[in-house]
């Protein structure tokens, strides 16, 4: 295991404050920006969450930047996909301007909705060296239909990722925002940036067929890994870390 320096990070994204952690084992290693998914349950004290994954990556020799998007962790604000995308733009901008020159490549690794946002970012900005998307929906609108919007907002308030009683302005506003972030609309634009898609064949939330849709629509270079028995929360699957490390290593060879 590599020793690493950990320091807290605080960023301003629009009118919200984002908090996170930067883990640096050494300079000259890849820097991975982790993009988390949408929490649909209250925090579990026994689950160390994405910070543990970030530290495991750092233990294995890769620098990691993990920042809680608005509404999650200790970050302020309320969840919406457009807000999260603005947050990701701010996080990667911080990595590019203040950190990139210290590291050997800048990569995005996103899980579920975070994977969809990472795909959109790479397609629109193109200033990263690779994108890894785990259990990412091709069509978030198929996984989360408009008819479920009100019940989702109730869950989001209960979980605490939406705190302001006046947000969103209307359920239709919220869902119209979701519709703008279907990864299938962006994935072709990721090329020529390398794309890794990882999905469990037993994913209970995002059907594995959605990974194949993304793969078929993507340009080269691309890779699709289907994990036998893999469920949706691939962050908890030890194979995810192994696959990510191997992909980072191959990309730098």
N, C-alpha and C positions, 0 to 999 in steps of 0.2 A: 504493500500500500504506500501511496505517496503522501508525504506531509503537505498540507496546504494552508494558506492564509485565508481566513474568512473575514469579510467585513460587511457591515450593513450598508445598504444602498437606499437612498431616498430620491425619487424623481417627481417632477411635476408634469402632469399630462392634462392640458387644458386647465380645468378648475379643480382637479383632484390630485391628491398626493399618493404616490405609489411607494410601497416598501418592499424590500427584498434583500438578497444576499449575493455577494460575489465571492466565489471560491477560486483561489489561484494556487495551484501546486508549483508552478514554475512558469517563466516566460518561454516563448517559443513552442508552446503546445496549442492545440486547437481550443477555441472558445465556443462553448455551446450555450445558446440562449434557449432556456426551457419555457415552453408555452403550455400552461395548464388548461384543463378542461373545465366544464361547468359543474360546480359542486351541487349535488341534489340531495344532500343530507347534512345534518349538523356536524360540526367538527367532532372527530373521535379522538380522544386523548391517547388512545393506544396506537393510532395510525400517525406516523411521523410525516406522511404526505410527501409532496414534491421536494421540500428541502432535503429530505433523506436521499431522494434520487439524485439531486444536485451534488450532494456530498459524496455519494457513491461514485459518481462520475469523476469528481475531483480526486477521490481516493485512487482511481484508476489512471490518473494522469492527465485528465482534460480539465481545463478551466471551465467554470460554469457561472452563468448569470441567471438567477431565478428571481422574478419580480411578480408579486401578486397583482393581477389586473384589478381594476376598480370594483369595489364591492366585496372583494375577497381578502382573507387574512386581515392585516392591519391597514390595508389601503382604504382610502375614503371613496365616496361615490357609490353609484348604483349600477348593477350589471345591465349592459346591453351589448350586442355584438359590435355595433359601430363604435361604442366607447372602448371596447376591448381592442379593436383594431387600432384606434388612435393610440392606445397605451403601448401596443406592440411597436408601432412606428417610433414612439418616444424611446422605448427600451433599446431597440436596435440602433437608433441614432446615438444614444449614449455609448453603446458598445463600439460603434464605428468611430466616433469622434474622440473618445477618451481612452479606448482600450485596444482597438484592432491592431495597431502597429506593434503591440507587445506580444501578439499571438500568431500562430501559424494557421490562419483560416478562421472564418466566422460562420457558424452553422446554427440553423434553427432545428429544434426538436420539439414537435408539438403533439399533444395528446387530445384525441376527440375533437371538440370544437377548437381547441388550440392548434391542432394540426391543420384544420381548415383555414384558420387565420394565417398560419405560417405559409401555406400554399399561396394564398392571396398576396401576402407581402412579397414573396419572391417573384411572383408574376408581375407585380406592379412596380417594384423597386429594383430587383435584380442585383442587389449589392451584397449578396451572401454567397458562400462557397458551397452550400449544400442544404437540403431540406429533408428532414426525416419526419414522417407523419404516422402516428400510431393510432389505430382505430378511428381514423378521421372519416366523418361522413362526406360522401360525395354531394348528396342533397340533404342538407340539414332540414329542409322543409318537408322531406319525406319521413324523416325520423320524428320530426316535431311538427305535425300538421297544424294549420290555423285553428282547427276546432279544439285543440288542446291548450290554446294560449292562456285562457283565464285560469285553468287549473295549474299551468306552469307558473304563472305569476303568483299564485297562492303559495306554491312550494318555495319559490324564490324569496318571498317575504318571510316565510317560516324559517328557512335556512339562514337568512340574513344577508343575502347578496343584493337584495333591494330593500333599502331601509326607509327611504323617503316616501311617505304616504301619497304624495302627489306625483310620483314617478311610476310608470311612464305616463305621458300625457293621456294616451288612450291605448287600449290593447292593440288596435289596428296599427297605430304608430310603431309599437314595439315589434309586431310581427312583420311589418313592411321592412323594418330594419334587418330582421333575421334573413329575409329573402335576398338581401344584397350580398350575402356571404356564403352562398353555395360554392364549395370548392370546385365543383365540376365546371363552373363558369370561368375558372381562372387557371386550372392545372396545365393546360396546353402552353400557357405563357411562362411556365417555370423553366423550360428548356432554353438554353443549354446547361442550366444549373442542375447538378445531380439531384435526383429525387429518390428517396427510399420510402416505400409504403409497407407498413407492418400491420397485420390484422389477424385476430383470432377467428378460427372457423366456427367457434361456438359463441361469438359475440352476441349477447342478449339485448343490446341496445342499438347498435349499428350493424345491420346484416353484412356479412362478408362480401356479398355481391357489390356493395358500394365501393369497396377497395378495388375490385376488378374494374368497375366503371372508371375510377380515377386512373388506374393503370392504362387502360385502353385509350383514354383521352390524352394522356401525357406524352410529351416528346422524349427523345433520348437525351442524356442517359437516365435510365429509370430501372428500379428494381422493386419487385413485389415479393414479400415474405409472408406466407400464411402459416400461422402457428397452430398446430393441432391441439385441440382442447382449449385454446386461448379464449378468454372472456373479454369483456369490454375494458376493464381497468388494467390495461397492459402495464401501467406504471408499477403494479404489484407483481408482475410476472418477471422473474429473474432473467428469462430469455431476452427480454427487451433490452436490458443493459448490455448483454453480451453482443446482440445483433448491432446495436448502436456503436459500440466500441469497435467491432470488426469493420463496420462501414466507414467509420472515421479513419481508421488505420489504412484501409484500402484506398481511400480518397487522397491520402497524403503520400502514398507510396510512389 
